[in-house]
């Protein structure tokens, strides 16, 4: 289910990195990470970068911060919807 949650952001980040002509290793180096595994995990929807990193990525990829925020907002709303549906329709139904 976690994979389904952040697919929108993951695809967005991968697409913007590719359009910027940067490798995962180059992005990781710019962010101060010793390995590109973090970037790979973000782009596969396994994890999500911290907010400060998202702002840095917007600058690095030369995209408008509002565009990054919009994708983050849509991703967050989708996550909340999935969680709420799961909890609402579960047999237990205790919130």
MODELLER restraints for C-alpha pairs under 7 A, 6 or more apart:
rsr = mdl.restraints
at = mdl.atoms
rsr.add(forms.Gaussian(group=physical.xy_distance, feature=features.Distance(at['CA:3:A'], at['CA:45:A']), mean=5.25, stdev=0.5))
rsr.add(forms.Gaussian(group=physical.xy_distance, feature=features.Distance(at['CA:3:A'], at['CA:46:A']), mean=5.98, stdev=0.5))
rsr.add(forms.Gaussian(group=physical.xy_distance, feature=features.Distance(at['CA:5:A'], at['CA:75:A']), mean=6.97, stdev=0.5))
rsr.add(forms.Gaussian(group=physical.xy_distance, feature=features.Distance(at['CA:5:A'], at['CA:78:A']), mean=6.51, stdev=0.5))
rsr.add(forms.Gaussian(group=physical.xy_distance, feature=features.Distance(at['CA:5:A'], at['CA:79:A']), mean=5.14, stdev=0.5))
rsr.add(forms.Gaussian(group=physical.xy_distance, feature=features.Distance(at['CA:6:A'], at['CA:45:A']), mean=5.28, stdev=0.5))
rsr.add(forms.Gaussian(group=physical.xy_distance, feature=features.Distance(at['CA:6:A'], at['CA:75:A']), mean=5.92, stdev=0.5))
rsr.add(forms.Gaussian(group=physical.xy_distance, feature=features.Distance(at['CA:7:A'], at['CA:45:A']), mean=5.41, stdev=0.5))
rsr.add(forms.Gaussian(group=physical.xy_distance, feature=features.Distance(at['CA:8:A'], at['CA:75:A']), mean=6.18, stdev=0.5))
rsr.add(forms.Gaussian(group=physical.xy_distance, feature=features.Distance(at['CA:9:A'], at['CA:71:A']), mean=6.14, stdev=0.5))
rsr.add(forms.Gaussian(group=physical.xy_distance, feature=features.Distance(at['CA:9:A'], at['CA:72:A']), mean=6.46, stdev=0.5))
rsr.add(forms.Gaussian(group=physical.xy_distance, feature=features.Distance(at['CA:9:A'], at['CA:75:A']), mean=6.25, stdev=0.5))
rsr.add(forms.Gaussian(group=physical.xy_distance, feature=features.Distance(at['CA:10:A'], at['CA:42:A']), mean=5.69, stdev=0.5))
rsr.add(forms.Gaussian(group=physical.xy_distance, feature=features.Distance(at['CA:10:A'], at['CA:43:A']), mean=4.25, stdev=0.5))
rsr.add(forms.Gaussian(group=physical.xy_distance, feature=features.Distance(at['CA:10:A'], at['CA:44:A']), mean=5.85, stdev=0.5))
rsr.add(forms.Gaussian(group=physical.xy_distance, feature=features.Distance(at['CA:10:A'], at['CA:45:A']), mean=5.05, stdev=0.5))
rsr.add(forms.Gaussian(group=physical.xy_distance, feature=features.Distance(at['CA:11:A'], at['CA:43:A']), mean=6.23, stdev=0.5))
rsr.add(forms.Gaussian(group=physical.xy_distance, feature=features.Distance(at['CA:13:A'], at['CA:43:A']), mean=6.12, stdev=0.5))
rsr.add(forms.Gaussian(group=physical.xy_distance, feature=features.Distance(at['CA:14:A'], at['CA:43:A']), mean=5.36, stdev=0.5))
rsr.add(forms.Gaussian(group=physical.xy_distance, feature=features.Distance(at['CA:16:A'], at['CA:61:A']), mean=6.20, stdev=0.5))
rsr.add(forms.Gaussian(group=physical.xy_distance, feature=features.Distance(at['CA:17:A'], at['CA:61:A']), mean=6.23, stdev=0.5))
rsr.add(forms.Gaussian(group=physical.xy_distance, feature=features.Distance(at['CA:20:A'], at['CA:61:A']), mean=5.55, stdev=0.5))
rsr.add(forms.Gaussian(group=physical.xy_distance, feature=features.Distance(at['CA:24:A'], at['CA:36:A']), mean=5.49, stdev=0.5))
rsr.add(forms.Gaussian(group=physical.xy_distance, feature=features.Distance(at['CA:24:A'], at['CA:39:A']), mean=5.91, stdev=0.5))
rsr.add(forms.Gaussian(group=physical.xy_distance, feature=features.Distance(at['CA:24:A'], at['CA:40:A']), mean=6.80, stdev=0.5))
rsr.add(forms.Gaussian(group=physical.xy_distance, feature=features.Distance(at['CA:25:A'], at['CA:35:A']), mean=6.86, stdev=0.5))
rsr.add(forms.Gaussian(group=physical.xy_distance, feature=features.Distance(at['CA:25:A'], at['CA:36:A']), mean=4.79, stdev=0.5))
rsr.add(forms.Gaussian(group=physical.xy_distance, feature=features.Distance(at['CA:28:A'], at['CA:34:A']), mean=6.90, stdev=0.5))
rsr.add(forms.Gaussian(group=physical.xy_distance, feature=features.Distance(at['CA:28:A'], at['CA:35:A']), mean=6.32, stdev=0.5))
rsr.add(forms.Gaussian(group=physical.xy_distance, feature=features.Distance(at['CA:28:A'], at['CA:36:A']), mean=5.14, stdev=0.5))
rsr.add(forms.Gaussian(group=physical.xy_distance, feature=features.Distance(at['CA:28:A'], at['CA:39:A']), mean=6.42, stdev=0.5))
rsr.add(forms.Gaussian(group=physical.xy_distance, feature=features.Distance(at['CA:41:A'], at['CA:47:A']), mean=5.62, stdev=0.5))
rsr.add(forms.Gaussian(group=physical.xy_distance, feature=features.Distance(at['CA:42:A'], at['CA:48:A']), mean=5.22, stdev=0.5))
rsr.add(forms.Gaussian(group=physical.xy_distance, feature=features.Distance(at['CA:42:A'], at['CA:49:A']), mean=6.48, stdev=0.5))
rsr.add(forms.Gaussian(group=physical.xy_distance, feature=features.Distance(at['CA:55:A'], at['CA:65:A']), mean=6.68, stdev=0.5))
rsr.add(forms.Gaussian(group=physical.xy_distance, feature=features.Distance(at['CA:58:A'], at['CA:64:A']), mean=6.48, stdev=0.5))
rsr.add(forms.Gaussian(group=physical.xy_distance, feature=features.Distance(at['CA:58:A'], at['CA:65:A']), mean=5.72, stdev=0.5))
rsr.add(forms.Gaussian(group=physical.xy_distance, feature=features.Distance(at['CA:58:A'], at['CA:68:A']), mean=6.45, stdev=0.5))
rsr.add(forms.Gaussian(group=physical.xy_distance, feature=features.Distance(at['CA:87:A'], at['CA:93:A']), mean=5.85, stdev=0.5))
rsr.add(forms.Gaussian(group=physical.xy_distance, feature=features.Distance(at['CA:87:A'], at['CA:95:A']), mean=6.57, stdev=0.5))
